Amino acid sequence: MKQEKLISIRQLCDHYQIEMSFFEALQEEGLLRMTYASNNYFLEQDAMHRAEKIIRIHKELNINVEGIDVVFNLLQKVDNLQQEMLQMQNKLNLYEGESFFS
């Protein structure tokens, strides 16, 4: 893991004005995975979009870590249902395109 692809949790705390305990709670819930190196915790750059989404939900909607976990689980279920619906629509289009009287 390269150092330039890691973002310091301390910097995130300062930038977003959030306590370190918030990020620790996110890690305990499995919502974010932090890396420990050089006496500091880091977040991989690839996880920044998710972290920012979590921070917005927390700050703008005043939702705690447990609530954020529920929101992300529901969003995942919605995504799964949308994919399933798309697959069913594709199958239906395939069957509607076939002629059973040929």
N, C-alpha and C positions, 0 to 999 in steps of 0.2 A: 504494500500500500504506500503510495507516494505522499509525501508531506503536503505538496501543493494541492492535492485533491481533498484535503481535510480542512474543516472549518472549526475554529475553536468555539466551544460551548460558552466560554467566558465572554467572547466577543459577541455572540448571539444574545447572551443575557444583557450585556450593556446596550446593544443596539435596540433590542425590543423591550428593554426594561422589564425583564422577567427574572424571577429567582432561579437559581441553579436547581433547587428542589423540584421545580416544575419539570425540567428536563429529566431529572432522576425518576420522577413519577411516570413520565412517558416511557422511559426505558423499562421500568418495572412492569408496566401494562403491556409491553411489547409493541408500542406504537412507533418508537424510534429506537435505533440501535446506535449506541455511542461507542467510540473506540478510546481506550486510555493509553496515552503515551506522553512522555516528558512531563509528568506531574500535571497533566491536563486532560480533559475529555474533549473529544472531537466528534464531529458529524461528517460523514462522507458527503461530498459535494452533490452526489446523485440524490441524496435524501433531503436536500434543501427545499425542493418544491413541496414535499409532504410536510416538512417542519413548518414552513410558512403558512400552509393551509391550516395546520393544527393551531398555530399561534393566532391566526385570524379568527377561527372558531372560538377559541378561548377568550380572546379580548373583545371581539365585537358582539358575541352572543352570551358572554359570561358563562361559558360551559366548563365544568370541571373535567379532570382527566378521565374519570369513569364515563361521563357523558360523551366525551370525545370518542372514546372507544366504541360506544354504542352507535354514534353517528357514522363512524368509519365502517362498522359492521353492516349497518343498514345501506350505506352507499355501495358496499361490495355486493350485497344482495340485489340491489337495483341493477347494477352493472351485469350481474349474472342473468337476471331475468330479461334484460334487454337483449343480451346475446342469444339467449334461448328463444326469445320471440323472433329475432331476426332469422335464426335457423329454421324455425317453424314456417315463417313467411316464405323463405326460399323453397322449402319442401312443398308448400301449398302452390307456389307459382309453378314448380316443376310438374306437379300432378294436374294442375289446371291446364297446362300446355299440352298434355298428352291427350290423344284422342282414343277413347275406348271403343269406338264404333268403326275403326278402320279395318 
